[in-house]
């Protein structure tokens, strides 16, 4: 077999690129950890175990039992709320209790695969996109339980980013409305300092190497960790997950070409961001949504930070009010709407 002129050179270049990418993926260098309390964990009050609903399990399509908590309500509507990076649903107990008690929605707080009590491998999933399949399986389980109300998919921080990803994926039709609080969109210019204000410590060389390898269809290294989280040790309780693999990190956020995911939100979404969010730049996020998803209802919340977006009583009241309204078109509202929380 005779190669076309230049084909041998091209093949050699590709092989060199692949070997260079493997070397980058195998590297162990990472950003130096910082012991700053970036988000103010000292102010975050976690509920005692006695106040929490029991952890329940549902079977994912691979047979793995995954954990969630259920908050019943008189409403038929169901809010599935996805936690942010490093912890699990427990952080959002106050939100779930307030929403369910108001009669606006039943609430499900899943612990995503790879987190506390869910999945075989802490900080890892089996393949890119598995989170989306897992939430589709959770919805199927709710339907088997004869819970027929409309589904609202919400999430905070990386969980908010996942909401955007889910809207743009194969299962987006399962959800009637979307709620994204402080959504993390890594490929966009909306993150502060590119590392969520110092919260995320990236293995940058490894990450670049894995992106290149995946572009060539090589996925055998995707279980390698690519990110660590800067949660000071004094706030650890043993249930956190402080490192993520490449495939989990990728599954958690909008696709690299995130604009297509954003546009799927259309007029079915509300996006909340605190004026003083430490991880996501509110002004840049607002500009992004005004350009790519102008029909989504966008609110900048004054005097609110990354944790305040799900702990502030005023924010929870606004969220309950939105949930209580029937699905409607938001395109007539200005995307620059700033909520008056005074």
N, C-alpha and C positions, 0 to 999 in steps of 0.2 A: 504493500500500500504506500503510495507516494503522497506526502503531505503537500498541500498547497504552499506556494511561496509565502513565507512569513508566519505560517501556522505553527511551526516549531518554536519560533521565538515567542509567540503569543502564549502557547502552552507553558513554556518555561516561566514566563512572567506570572501567569496564574498560579503555578506551583510555588513560586517564591512568595507571592502574596499570601497564599494559604499557610505556608510554613511560618512566615512572619506573624500572621494572625494567631497561630497556635502558640508561638513563643509569647506573644502579648497576653493571651488567655492564661498561660501558665505562670505569668508573673505574679508576685505576691505583694508588690508595693501598693500602698493605699495612703489616703490622706491621714494625717496625724489626728487622732481623736481629740476632741475638745470637751472639757468637763463643764460646759455652760448649761444652765437650765434654760434652753432656748424658748420653750413655750410656757414656762411657769408651772411645772408639775407640782410645785409646792402648794399651789392654789387649787389643784384639782382634787375634789373630794370624792373618793370612790366609796360605793355603798358597801356595808357589811354583808357577808354571805347570807345572813338571815333574811335580808330584804329582797334578795334576788329570786326570781322564778327559777325552777330547776333547769339544768341543762338537759335538753332533749336531743334526740338523734334522728337523722333521716338518711336513707341509703342513696349515695350517689350512683351514677351509672356504672362505675367500676366496682361497686359493692362496698366502698369505703363508707363507714358511718361518720357523718359530719354533725357538728354540734350547733345548736341554736337555742335561744330563749324566746318564749312566747308570752306576749302581754295581751290578754283578751280585752274585748271592748264590745259595746253595743253596736258598733258600726260594722258594716259588711266590708268596707274598704280595708285593704291590708297594706301597711307600710313595711317594706323590707329595707332595713337601714344597715349599710355596710360600714364597718369600722375603719379607722385610719391605720397607718403603718405602725408596727411593733407591738400593738396590744390586741384587744379583742372586744367583743360586744359589751362587756361590763362597763366600759367607760360611758356608755350612752344610756345607762339605766334611767337616769332622771328624765331624759328626753322621751324614752319609751313609755315611762310611767305617766308623764304629763299628757302625751298624745292619746294614749289608750283611755285614761281616765276622763278626758274631755269628750269622748265619744266620736272623735274625728276618724280614728282608724285603729284596727288591731295592729300590733307592732311585732315584727320578727327581728331579733338581733342575732344574725349568724356569726359564728366564729369561722372565718374563712379557712379553707384547707391550708395546712402548713403553720397554723397558729394553735393556740391553747386548746387541747382536747379535740382537734380536728386534723385528720390525716396522719400518715405514717411518719412523715419526715418534717420536723420543725424547720420552717424557713424555706420550704421547697414544695413544688407541685410536680406532677408527672410530665406535663407538656404545656406549651404556651397556649393559652386560651381555656385552660381547665376551669378557672374561676367562673367563666361564663356558663360552661356546661353545668357546674355545680349549682349555680343560682337557678338555672332552668330546671334542674332536678328538684330543687327546693320548692319552686312554684308548682311542679307536678305533684309533689308530696302534699302540698296544701290543697290542691284540687282533689286528691284522693281522700283527704280528710273532709271533703264536702265544703270547703271554704271557697265560695264562688265569687266573692267580691272583687272589684277591680284592684290591680296591683300597682302600687306606687313604689318605685325603686329609688331609694335615697342613699346618700353616703357623705362622709366627711373626709377631707384631705385626700389621701390616696383612695379612700372609699368613694369620694366624689369624682375622682378621676376614673375609677372603675365604672361609675354610673354612665359617664360619657362613652366609655368603651362599649359597654353593654348596649347602649342605644344604637351604636353603629354596627353591631354584630348580628349574627344569624338569629339570635333570640330576642331582639329588640321588640318584636311584635307582641311578646308576652306581657308587656308593661304598658299601662295606660298613661302614666305620667312619671316624670323624673325630677328628683331633687338633688342638686349638687351643691354642697356646702364647702367652700374653700377648696375647689377641685384642683388637684395636682396634675399638671399636664407637662411632663418632663421635656418633651421635644419643643415646647413653646417658649417664648421669652418671658413668661409670667412668673417664674420662680425667682425669689430673691437670692442673689449671688450664685444662682445655678444649683444650689444645694439646699434649698428650702430654708434659707437663713442660718445654715450651719447644722441643721438637724440631720441631714443625710451625708455620710462620709462615703464617697464613691471610690471603687477600685477602677480608676479611669482607664488605665492601660488594658486591663482585663476586659472591661466593658467594650472598648473599641474593638479589641480582638474578636470578641464573641459576636458583635454586630457584623463584622466582616465575614466570619465563618458562617453565620446564618444566612448571609446573602448568597453564599455558595451552596446552601442546603446542608451544611455540616452542623449537626445539632448535638453531637455526642458530648460536648463540654458544657451544656446549658445548666447543669446542676451546680456549677461552680458559683460561690457567693460573689456578689458584685457590689453590695451596699451594706454598710453598718449604720446603726442609728445611735444618735448621741443622747441617750437617756441616762442621766447621772446615776451611778450605782446606788446612791442613797434612796432612790425611788423604785428600785427593783423589788418585785415580789415573787419572782420565779415563774410567772405566767407570761412574761413578755417574750417577744421574738425579735432579737436585736440584729439579725443578719438575714438577708434574702438572697436566694439564687437568682441567676439571670432569668430563668423561665418564670419564676414567681413574680419578680419585679416587672417583667414585660406584661404578664397577665393582668397586673393590677392597674395599669394605666392605659390611656388612649393609645391607639396605634401610632407608629412613627409619623405616618401621614394623618395627623389627628384632625385635620379640617373636615374630612369626610365623616368622622364620628360626631364632631360638633354639629354639623348641619342636620344630622338625623334627630337632634333634640327638638328642633323647630319650635312650635308653639305649645309643646307638651311639657316644657321644663320651667322650673324656677331655679335660679342660681343665686346663692348668697355668699357674700364675702365681707369680712370685717375690714373696716377702714384701717385698722392697725394690725392686720394679720402679719405674723412674723415670717411666714413661709411663702405666701403668695402675694404678689403685688396687685392690689385692688385695681389701680388705675389701668395697668397693662391688661389684666383679665377683662375688665370692662371694655376696653378697646377691641380685644380679640373677639368677644361675643357680639359686640355691635357690628363687627365686620362679617363674621362667619355664621352667627346664629341670631340675627336681629329679632326674630319672633319670640325668642326665649325671654321670660321675665327675669330681669337682672336687678338685684338690689345690693347696694353698698350700705353696710350698717355702721353708723357712726359709733365711735368709742368702743369698738368691739375688736377683739383679737382672735387668734386661731382657736383657742379653747372656748372663748366667749360665744362663738357661733353656735355651740350646742349646749351651753350651760346657762346663758343669760335668760332670765324669766321673760324679758321683753321679746327676745328672739323666738323663744318657744311659743309665746302667745301668737306671734305673727305666723309661725309655721302652722300652728293649729288652725288659724283662720284660713290659710291657703288650702290646707287639706280638707277643710269643711266645705269649701266651694266646689261645685261641679267642675269637671274639666271644661276649659274654655280657651278661646284664642287670646293670646297675649299680644299679638302683633300690633294692636292699636296703642299699646302702652310704650312709653319711651324706655329704651334699654338703659338709659342713664338714670332711671328712677332711683332716688336715694331715700331709703326708709327713714322716717322721722321717728326715732325710738325714744324721744324725750318724753 
